[in-house]
Amino acid sequence: MKKTIALFALAMAACTNGQGNVDVTTSNQAAFRAPIALPSALGQVSLTTETDVNLDVHGELASMAKVGTLGVVISQDSVSGADLAQVDQITATIATADGTKPAQPLGRAIVQPGSTEVRLSSLLSDAQVLGYLQEGPVVVHLTLTGALPERPLTLNYSLDAHVAIGVSVSVENL
């Protein structure tokens, strides 16, 4: 019996439990074509333009997942830049680049006049976003609507995630 307890104690000492935290930050330039006019019921002309932003953090997330279970809190999903001042609304969708996960609404925002940065209201849970990011490279499709200038626009898209890693591994695996 003492031998069994000693072996059990030795096995327990060779394991570690805990939690690690890592911030994953992406910031990408989003180049939009010159907008096109959309019909409006009120007689006002509303312009729209769209672009795709490619994100690839699945390698980093895969490395973290080897150590433990991942949890994520999206701390920032935003669009910024001087060209934002004339945008009324932004919508964003997310899909895997290879199409294994279809496009889903990611976020949207009503932009205050003159703004240079806006945070998108999340339309997916943080866990759903993590599922997309872990699957592989993703495409975030951004659509701008408003009294846009009739020229190409450039903005920055940022997605920041606070990743918690639940560690429960054998010391041999570290």
C-alpha positions, 0 to 999 in steps of 0.5 A: 500500500505504501508503494502505491501511495508513493507511486501515486504521489510521484505521478502527481508531482510530475503533472502541472496545472495552471493558466497562461494568458496571451494577447493575440493582436492583428492590425491590417490595412483595409483598402476599399475601391471607390464606392458605388451609389445605392438607391435610397427611399428618401432621395438621398444618395448613399454610397457603399464599398467593400473589401476583404481583410485576411487574418491568419493566427491559426498557427499561433493558436495551434501552438497554444492548444498543444499546451492546454484548452483555449478560451478567448475574450475579444478585447477589440474589434475595430476600424480606424482611420481618417477616411472613417469620418464620412462613414455612416455604417460598417458591417463585417462578416467572417469566413474561413479562407478555404470555405470550410466555415461559411460567412457569418455576421461578425460585427457592425457599427453605426459611426458617429460623424467625424469619428476616426475609430469605431468598435464593432458590436459583436454578433458572434460569441467569443467562442465562435470567433475562436472557432473560426480563427483556429480553423485556419486563415480567415477572411473578414469582409468589411462593408462601408455605407454612407456619404462616402467620397467618390475615391478609394478609401483606406482604413485599418482593421484591428482584432485583438483577443485575450487568450487564456490557456488552461494547462494540465499536462505532464511535466514530460510534455513541457 
